[in-house]
């Protein structure tokens, strides 16, 4: 990557407050700075200059992009992700999106300070991780799912062997014994793709004590994770794009049904058996990321996966710059409460 001239982008790539750089053909350029989308002035002579820049980036990662192969995802040596789209697919011209990768993890203390969760909710999550409950971390784009997943590693037993599997490597657990696996696309020379489904399946042969995956986007990987969670790999976790704990269940059902053709009741039974807890995160109106709901998966009822909320974020005041609220227990005592080193009074609403 040292040979690639990124001089026009460098002011933004080097800015620690910028997380994304986006070139929309000749029309416009944007960055995400401190969570806010902002237009910036990046000038190119013509579309060929943008295409040349994209090709240099892609070629440096041993990939190709052209009119016959106009969509490419690559990862830079520093972990940043690049997505590029050329004409004829990109109607507005060559498009480049760089999502910068930050190795610096936020601590739980920082997340509490930022208002992402309360000290009491932190105590609960630590108890759940220590008890090796299987967890799903859900949220929309930019909700901070990976940040919370990375922080979970601080609660792992130091002796635990952890295998991570991702489509694009982003997980950076605060844990010493981690083996990281990354899916691979099909190579131009004909080598087959290695999808995340294969990585999760292989992780079960690697004496893993926890299996942690990044965002689950296909039914095959989701089914393999549920298999692992149900077959003795307690304390496993994955993230998923979803807008609520119920949406997590709905998305898993749809993805797995489409990928496997298995009966819906069998899928629901495995979800209920494999997942203990779902945390829901949201990027809220005041540009703060919060865990807004924590729900326990309690089993099957009338052939449906049943959820019960344990914690929720309740807004008590709203002004122009800040939402004020409380992280409250609902009064529900989850079925795994006896595995936690917490008194029942902890759950009082």
Secondary structure per residue as TSV (DSSP state, phi and psi in degrees):
chain	resnum	aa	ss	phi	psi
A	1	X	-	360.0	-16.0
A	2	X	T	-64.4	-25.1
A	3	X	T	-81.9	-9.5
A	4	X	S	-87.4	127.8
A	5	X	-	-82.5	104.6
A	6	X	-	-110.5	24.4
A	7	X	H	-57.4	-35.9
A	8	X	H	-71.2	-21.2
A	9	X	H	-100.3	-16.1
A	10	X	H	-55.7	-39.7
A	11	X	H	-56.7	-30.6
A	12	X	H	-90.6	-35.4
A	13	X	H	-67.1	-28.9
A	14	X	S	-91.2	-9.3
A	15	X	-	-77.9	115.6
A	16	X	T	-64.7	-18.4
A	17	X	T	-84.9	-10.9
A	18	X	E	-95.1	129.2
A	19	X	E	-108.0	-23.0
A	20	X	E	-140.5	143.3
A	21	X	E	-124.8	128.6
A	22	X	E	-130.3	123.8
A	23	X	E	-109.2	116.8
A	24	X	E	-103.2	69.0
A	25	X	T	59.9	-146.9
A	26	X	T	-83.9	-6.4
A	27	X	T	-73.4	-45.6
A	28	X	E	-167.2	164.9
A	29	X	E	-136.7	144.6
A	30	X	E	-137.4	158.2
A	31	X	E	-133.0	158.1
A	32	X	E	-102.4	114.0
A	33	X	E	-120.3	121.1
A	34	X	T	52.8	39.7
A	35	X	T	81.0	1.0
A	36	X	E	-112.5	134.9
A	37	X	E	-78.3	126.1
A	38	X	E	-133.1	137.8
A	39	X	E	-76.3	140.6
A	40	X	E	-132.2	163.1
A	41	X	-	-101.1	98.3
A	42	X	-	-121.6	114.5
A	43	X	-	-100.0	134.4
A	44	X	-	-122.8	147.7
A	45	X	S	-65.6	-41.6
A	46	X	S	-165.0	179.6
A	47	X	H	-64.1	-31.4
A	48	X	H	-61.0	-33.7
A	49	X	H	-65.6	-39.0
A	50	X	H	-67.7	-43.6
A	51	X	H	-61.0	-42.9
A	52	X	H	-61.6	-43.1
A	53	X	H	-60.0	-46.3
A	54	X	H	-62.1	-45.9
A	55	X	H	-62.8	-38.8
A	56	X	H	-64.0	-42.5
A	57	X	H	-62.9	-47.6
A	58	X	H	-67.2	-43.2
A	59	X	H	-64.0	-35.2
A	60	X	H	-64.2	-22.1
A	61	X	T	-97.0	16.5
A	62	X	T	61.5	35.4
A	63	X	-	-125.6	167.3
A	64	X	-	-126.8	152.1
A	65	X	-	-143.8	131.4
A	66	X	S	-160.2	-172.1
A	67	X	S	-63.5	-29.7
A	68	X	S	-81.8	-22.6
A	69	X	S	-133.7	73.2
A	70	X	-	-86.5	-1.0
A	71	X	E	-124.9	125.6
A	72	X	E	-141.7	139.3
A	73	X	E	-115.0	129.3
A	74	X	E	-138.0	164.3
A	75	X	E	-118.6	133.4
A	76	X	-	-79.3	162.2
A	77	X	T	-56.7	-28.3
A	78	X	T	-84.3	3.6
A	79	X	S	95.6	-10.1
A	80	X	-	-65.5	148.6
A	81	X	E	-104.0	140.9
A	82	X	E	-124.5	130.2
A	83	X	E	-120.3	131.4
A	84	X	E	-131.1	141.1
A	85	X	E	-136.5	129.2
A	86	X	-	-109.3	168.2
A	87	X	T	-63.4	148.9
A	88	X	T	-86.3	-7.1
A	89	X	T	-67.4	-46.2
A	90	X	-	-85.1	99.3
A	91	X	T	-66.3	-27.1
A	92	X	T	-91.1	6.5
A	93	X	S	108.7	174.4
A	94	X	-	-56.3	130.4
A	95	X	E	-121.4	132.9
A	96	X	E	-129.5	128.4
A	97	X	E	-126.9	120.8
A	98	X	E	-114.9	119.3
A	99	X	E	-104.4	109.7
A	100	X	-	-70.1	142.9
A	101	X	-	-102.1	128.9
A	102	X	-	-112.8	121.7
A	103	X	-	-77.8	-18.5
A	104	X	-	-75.7	118.8
A	105	X	-	-85.4	146.9
A	106	X	-	-85.5	140.5
A	107	X	-	-84.6	165.2
A	108	X	H	-62.9	-35.6
A	109	X	H	-61.9	-41.2
A	110	X	H	-66.0	-40.4
A	111	X	H	-64.4	-38.0
A	112	X	H	-65.8	-42.5
A	113	X	H	-62.4	-36.8
A	114	X	T	-77.5	-6.9
A	115	X	T	85.2	16.4
A	116	X	S	-72.1	-25.5
A	117	X	S	-160.9	171.4
A	118	X	-	-101.0	161.7
A	119	X	H	-56.3	-36.4
A	120	X	H	-68.8	-41.7
A	121	X	H	-64.5	-35.4
A	122	X	H	-62.1	-42.9
A	123	X	H	-58.9	-42.8
A	124	X	H	-63.9	-47.3
A	125	X	H	-63.7	-41.0
A	126	X	H	-61.1	-41.5
A	127	X	H	-64.2	-38.6
A	128	X	H	-67.6	-41.6
A	129	X	H	-67.3	-43.3
A	130	X	H	-62.8	-32.4
A	131	X	T	-81.2	1.3
A	132	X	T	61.9	43.8
A	133	X	-	-77.9	148.4
A	134	X	-	-83.8	130.4
A	135	X	E	-129.3	146.7
A	136	X	E	-116.5	130.2
A	137	X	E	-107.6	109.9
A	138	X	E	-110.8	155.8
A	139	X	E	170.6	168.6
A	140	X	-	-80.0	177.9
A	141	X	T	-58.4	135.2
A	142	X	T	69.2	22.5
A	143	X	S	-87.8	-8.1
A	144	X	-	92.5	24.5
A	145	X	H	-60.7	-47.4
A	146	X	H	-67.5	-33.8
A	147	X	H	-59.2	-46.3
A	148	X	H	-69.7	-39.9
A	149	X	H	-59.1	-45.3
A	150	X	H	-60.6	-40.6
A	151	X	H	-65.5	-28.3
A	152	X	H	-57.5	-29.5
A	153	X	G	-59.5	-24.7
A	154	X	G	-64.9	-19.3
A	155	X	G	-96.8	-4.9
A	156	X	S	-71.0	149.5
A	157	X	-	-62.9	132.0
A	158	X	T	-57.2	-24.3
A	159	X	T	-85.6	-4.6
A	160	X	-	-74.9	137.1
A	161	X	-	-90.9	119.3
A	162	X	E	-115.9	129.9
A	163	X	E	-111.0	127.5
A	164	X	E	-108.1	146.2
A	165	X	E	-137.2	128.5
A	166	X	E	-145.1	153.8
A	167	X	S	-73.6	-45.2
A	168	X	S	-128.6	122.1
A	169	X	-	-63.6	116.4
A	170	X	-	-134.9	-23.0
A	171	X	-	-66.8	133.0
A	172	X	-	-140.3	73.1
A	173	X	-	-67.1	144.3
A	174	X	S	-81.9	70.2
A	175	X	-	-156.5	145.5
A	176	X	S	-87.2	-29.7
A	177	X	S	-106.4	82.2
A	178	X	E	-127.0	130.6
A	179	X	E	-111.5	118.7
A	180	X	E	-100.5	130.2
A	181	X	E	-118.2	141.1
A	182	X	E	-131.4	132.3
A	183	X	-	-62.5	154.2
A	184	X	B	-128.7	137.5
A	185	X	-	-75.3	167.3
A	186	X	-	-62.1	136.5
A	187	X	-	-82.2	149.8
A	188	X	T	-56.2	-30.4
A	189	X	T	-77.8	-3.5
A	190	X	S	112.0	-5.0
A	191	X	-	-64.0	136.0
A	192	X	-	-70.5	159.0
A	193	X	-	-68.5	152.2
A	194	X	B	-119.0	99.2
A	195	X	-	-80.4	168.5
A	196	X	H	-63.8	-28.9
A	197	X	H	-55.1	-44.9
A	198	X	H	-67.1	-35.4
A	199	X	H	-66.1	-43.7
A	200	X	H	-65.1	-42.1
A	201	X	H	-61.0	-42.2
A	202	X	H	-70.0	-33.1
A	203	X	H	-59.0	-29.7
A	204	X	T	-70.5	-13.4
A	205	X	T	-100.7	4.5
A	206	X	T	-107.2	20.7
A	207	X	T	57.4	37.7
A	208	X	-	-67.9	142.6
A	209	X	S	-102.4	-24.7
A	210	X	E	-138.7	141.3
A	211	X	E	-115.0	123.7
A	212	X	E	-121.5	126.4
A	213	X	E	-121.4	153.1
A	214	X	E	-73.1	-158.1
A	215	X	E	-59.2	124.3
A	216	X	-	-85.8	118.5
A	217	X	-	-119.6	-4.4
A	218	X	S	-137.6	155.2
A	219	X	H	-66.0	-31.1
A	220	X	H	-63.3	-47.9
A	221	X	H	-65.7	-38.9
A	222	X	H	-62.0	-42.9
A	223	X	H	-66.0	-40.6
A	224	X	H	-63.9	-37.9
A	225	X	H	-66.8	-40.5
A	226	X	H	-64.5	-36.8
A	227	X	H	-60.8	-47.5
A	228	X	H	-61.9	-44.3
A	229	X	H	-63.9	-27.4
A	230	X	H	-91.1	-12.5
A	231	X	T	-114.5	27.2
A	232	X	T	109.3	-1.1
A	233	X	-	-94.8	63.3
A	234	X	T	-63.9	149.0
A	235	X	T	85.0	12.1
A	236	X	-	-79.2	158.6
A	237	X	E	-148.8	152.6
A	238	X	E	-150.0	161.5
A	239	X	E	-106.2	157.0
A	240	X	E	-152.2	145.6
A	241	X	E	-80.3	113.1
A	242	X	-	-160.1	156.5
A	243	X	S	-100.0	-6.0
A	244	X	S	-166.6	162.5
A	245	X	H	-56.9	-38.5
A	246	X	H	-66.2	-35.8
A	247	X	H	-64.2	-32.3
A	248	X	H	-58.1	-49.0
A	249	X	H	-62.1	-46.3
A	250	X	H	-61.2	-43.6
A	251	X	H	-66.5	-41.7
A	252	X	H	-61.8	-43.4
A	253	X	H	-60.3	-45.9
A	254	X	H	-65.9	-46.5
A	255	X	H	-62.7	-46.1
A	256	X	H	-71.3	-38.7
A	257	X	H	-60.2	-45.2
A	258	X	H	-64.3	-37.0
A	259	X	H	-82.8	-32.6
A	260	X	H	-113.8	-24.7
A	261	X	-	72.2	11.5
A	262	X	-	-70.3	153.1
A	263	X	-	-59.5	141.2
A	264	X	H	-59.8	-38.2
A	265	X	H	-65.4	-35.2
A	266	X	H	-66.3	-39.4
A	267	X	H	-65.7	-44.3
A	268	X	H	-62.6	-38.9
A	269	X	H	-63.4	-39.1
A	270	X	H	-72.0	-35.3
A	271	X	H	-61.0	-47.7
A	272	X	H	-64.7	-33.3
A	273	X	H	-78.0	-34.9
A	274	X	H	-89.5	-35.9
A	275	X	-	-101.1	131.7
A	276	X	-	-99.1	-37.3
A	277	X	E	-145.9	142.2
A	278	X	E	-124.9	124.7
A	279	X	E	-104.2	136.8
A	280	X	E	-114.2	124.8
A	281	X	E	-115.2	149.8
A	282	X	E	-141.5	140.2
A	283	X	E	-89.4	107.9
A	284	X	-	-92.5	175.5
A	285	X	T	-59.8	-29.0
A	286	X	T	-89.6	17.1
A	287	X	S	63.4	31.7
A	288	X	-	-115.2	142.3
A	289	X	E	-95.9	125.3
A	290	X	E	-133.0	149.2
A	291	X	E	-81.3	109.1
A	292	X	E	-97.7	-13.3
A	293	X	E	-158.1	141.4
A	294	X	E	-129.9	120.4
A	295	X	E	-123.4	140.0
A	296	X	E	-91.9	139.2
A	297	X	E	-88.7	115.5
A	298	X	E	-101.3	-5.9
A	299	X	E	129.0	-162.0
A	300	X	E	-103.2	137.2
A	301	X	E	-138.1	122.6
A	302	X	T	54.6	38.5
A	303	X	T	66.0	19.3
A	304	X	E	-119.1	145.9
A	305	X	E	-70.5	125.5
A	306	X	E	-100.5	136.6
A	307	X	E	-119.3	146.4
A	308	X	E	-135.2	125.8
A	309	X	E	-73.9	135.2
A	310	X	E	-104.6	-41.6
A	311	X	E	-128.6	149.9
A	312	X	E	-147.7	151.0
A	313	X	E	-93.4	124.0
A	314	X	E	-113.9	121.4
A	315	X	E	-75.9	126.0
A	316	X	E	-108.4	-19.4
A	317	X	E	-157.1	142.7
A	318	X	E	-135.2	128.7
A	319	X	-	-131.2	-171.5
A	320	X	S	-63.6	-37.2
A	321	X	S	-105.2	-17.1
A	322	X	-	-151.7	138.0
A	323	X	E	-94.0	130.2
A	324	X	E	-106.6	131.6
A	325	X	E	-159.3	-177.2
A	326	X	E	-132.4	144.3
A	327	X	E	-92.0	110.0
A	328	X	E	-113.8	143.9
A	329	X	E	-78.1	150.5
A	330	X	-	-92.7	-10.9
A	331	X	S	96.5	-10.0
A	332	X	-	-79.6	132.1
A	333	X	-	-99.5	113.2
A	334	X	-	-69.1	157.9
A	335	X	T	-65.0	-19.9
A	336	X	T	-95.4	12.0
A	337	X	G	-58.2	-33.2
A	338	X	G	-70.5	-10.8
A	339	X	G	-89.1	-8.9
A	340	X	S	-100.4	145.7
A	341	X	S	-86.0	59.1
A	342	X	-	-135.7	142.2
A	343	X	-	-74.1	155.5
A	344	X	G	-62.9	-27.8
A	345	X	G	-63.2	-18.8
A	346	X	G	-58.8	-32.4
A	347	X	G	-90.3	0.8
A	348	X	-	-59.7	136.0
A	349	X	-	-75.9	360.0
